Amino acid sequence: MKQLITLTAFLFTIFSSLSQTKEQDSLVMQFAFQKLDSTKVDTSIELIKSFYNSNDYQKALGYIAQTEKLSTSLQYHKATAEIKYYKALIYSQKDDYYNALDNYNASLRLFNQLQDSLGIAKVNNSLGLIEIKRGNYGKGLRYSLSAIDIFESKNLRRELSSAYNNLSEAYFNTNQVDKSLEFNIKALEIREQLRDSSGIKASTKNIAILYSMRKEHRKAIEYYEKLLGYLDPLNENDQAIRGDVLPRIGDQYLQFNDFQKAASYLLEGLKLNRNENNKAGILKSLNSLANLNFKQGKTRLAEIQLNEAYSLTRQVNDNEELLKNYKLRVAIDSTNGNFRSAFKWQADYHNLKNKLDEEKATPFVFEEEPIGINQPTNTTIDDESIYPVDTKKTKQLKLIAYALGGAFLLVLIALIVMFLNSRSKKAELVELEQTNKQYKLQNDSILEQTRHLEEMNQVKDRLFSIVSHDLKDSITGVKAFLDLLKEDSISQEEFDELIPELSENADNASALLMNLLNWSKSQMQNLEPKPELFNIQEVFADKMNLIEKKVEQKQIILLDESIKDFVYADRSMIEIVIQNLLANAVKFSRVGDVITVSNRERNGNVLICIEDTGVGISKENQEKLFKNSGFTTRGTGHEKGTGLGLSICKQMVELNYGKIWVESEPNLGSKFFVELPKAKPIS
């Protein structure tokens, strides 16, 4: 049955297309041989309509350009209004709202002059759609409602489809679910009559979502399953709709605890969305599967799915799914007795929910046109007509005023003298303060140098203590292995098992020596960059290969979202920086965490980002990261470090006219940014 519906729709599309092309060819022939009169304008308008309906906007604009001047010169105002209307429709399709509104308003003025109620209704409905797209739902409703009566009285189904859809969207966005459902059902009826397949799919999906919001889950399932019947498995857009709908149906079956059907739809949805790389669909599927597994007592599997879903919320802006994720985490942590963690997720849930509730609670008000009010002007009245003048009293007042003026003058002179004296003393004080400041700066400089030397000495002692200890561990391990090998004390199987450990010891020793060498070079100011133009994506690829084993050992997900772009810097220095940042990301990531490497353009430079969803860094510790203090903490696998890697990174980045910084929150992960020039900096 599904195949029959799909085939019928496909054949209908082909015949419609052929019919439309034949009609257009006929109109083009008519247009070519007609005189420059109103008949030619009418033919052009028919062509413009036909090309617009077949989405051939370029050809439609071509005929608009040819015909607009002709209709204006003929003073054929109705045609000019129609042409400007279609011109506005095309600009609106291209999201060029400025030109769209300009042409809609010009069209509306002409239709008003002609008292053409249908023309006015068409323009108002289109203006309603634009305002709704721009988020002005009050205006959009007002425009579309004014058009409905005329469209209904004339049974203009195509226009009604658009108007009903506009109204349903505006009511939905103003939290009027019942009204939105009413107009979606009306839109679906009209679209079925028009055989508008994309419109039928959109309205059917909207109705299903609205029934779900009203907790009418059986009705929601009915419309979702209808929608699946309309989808073509060979159509990419239909596959995207299917990816969105499958987890929604699974979620509806979960409301009845029908786990078998829910699992069937959810697993199919997850598989499809992974194949299509539809992150929004993967997020929905994982959240719902986690809910299903939690209800069936599979809390460990639910946790894994929630962790993956949570990492996707950074890439997919879906607050409703994030709320579901928080709520499920609260339930799972409470069940597992992790009450502190549950409390944290509960706080996150309520913060986000309150924010969304505040947005939804915004009162809906129709925007009214301002009404001009003419204010009467006040008449000026002469004070003397009310109060008679007393001349004797006036003289007395004048004498008092003169006396006060003299006294004020004397006080002013005294103040000026005092000011001049204080000014000279102030100059002396300023000079003295300047001298004191110079002495203080000299003392501060000496103290700073002393403090720096003491700090460097402490760092040196600590560094060599750490490095000697770690090198000793690594080299002892290698030596013990070689001794066993020398004495033939191990079998071939044991030999194979010990090789990864030997390799890791050698890697650790190599990394320690590299950081020590780079640090000692930087302290002797012997690091001279040799800049060149190179592809940063190649550096990412090389350095990601180096950490593959550690990533696999810790079961971390490593994502490469880099693009080809060129950096002007010392390649070997930047390789050291990327290697250090990647090693740190692995070090502080847990099982199931995600590390993402990316780059983009920013202010004419290349912005590199190495992001992880690991343990994160407190504000207090962020301030210590790039200093020569040897600050370090152990990794999630108890890995040790010297604490000098990031200090070296900072020096190398700045030597190449770049910047490095970090953004991090405890338990949410860290983002390390490096900004480098794309070309030789102008000195």
Number of C-alpha atoms within 10 A of each C-alpha: 7 12 13 9 13 16 13 11 16 13 11 13 14 11 11 12 13 12 11 16 15 12 14 17 12 12 16 15 10 14 18 11 9 13 10 13 13 16 13 18 26 16 17 25 22 15 23 26 16 18 20 19 12 13 13 13 20 12 14 24 19 11 17 21 13 12 23 21 12 18 22 14 12 14 12 15 17 17 23 25 28 24 27 22 23 24 25 27 25 21 19 20 13 11 13 13 18 11 16 24 20 14 22 25 19 15 26 22 14 20 22 13 10 14 11 13 13 15 21 22 24 26 26 24 28 26 25 29 27 23 22 22 16 11 13 16 27 19 21 28 25 20 25 28 19 17 24 20 13 19 21 12 8 10 11 14 17 15 20 25 23 21 29 24 24 30 29 28 26 28 23 18 17 18 16 14 17 15 15 25 23 15 22 26 18 17 27 23 16 22 23 13 11 14 14 15 14 14 19 21 21 17 24 24 21 23 23 27 22 20 20 19 12 14 13 14 21 16 18 25 21 14 20 24 17 15 21 20 15 19 22 19 13 8 9 11 13 18 18 17 17 23 28 21 25 26 30 26 25 27 29 23 20 21 13 11 14 14 17 12 15 24 20 14 20 27 18 16 26 24 15 20 25 13 11 15 12 16 18 19 26 26 28 28 30 26 27 30 26 26 27 24 18 19 14 12 13 14 20 14 13 24 20 15 22 24 18 18 25 20 17 19 17 11 11 17 11 14 13 12 19 24 20 16 26 22 18 24 25 23 18 23 18 15 14 12 11 12 15 12 15 22 15 13 21 18 14 16 20 14 12 16 16 11 11 14 10 10 10 13 11 10 8 14 10 11 13 9 6 6 6 6 6 6 6 6 6 6 6 6 8 8 8 8 8 8 8 8 10 8 9 8 9 10 11 10 11 11 11 10 11 11 10 11 11 11 10 11 11 10 10 12 11 10 11 11 11 11 12 11 10 12 12 11 11 12 11 11 12 12 11 11 12 11 12 12 12 11 12 12 12 12 12 12 12 12 12 12 12 12 12 13 12 12 15 17 12 13 19 16 11 15 20 14 13 18 18 13 11 19 20 13 15 21 16 13 16 18 13 12 18 13 12 13 14 10 8 10 11 14 11 10 8 10 14 11 11 13 13 12 15 19 13 15 20 17 14 20 18 14 17 20 14 14 22 19 11 19 20 15 14 16 12 8 9 10 16 13 15 12 16 13 16 16 14 22 19 15 17 20 13 13 17 20 10 14 15 13 13 14 23 12 9 17 15 21 17 18 13 15 12 18 15 10 16 19 23 22 25 19 20 13 23 20 17 19 22 23 22 18 21 22 19 17 28 24 22 23 26 19 16 17 23 24 23 18 23 17 22 16 14 12 8 11 17 22 21 22 23 21 23 29 27 26 21 20 20 12 12 8 11 15 11 16 21 21 16 20 19 23 18 15 13 11 17 15 13 10 11 14 23 22 22 23 30 23 19 25 27 19 20 26 21 14 16 23 14 18 18 21 14 17 14 20 16 13 12 13 21 23 22 18 19 23 24 25 22 18 16 14 9 4 3
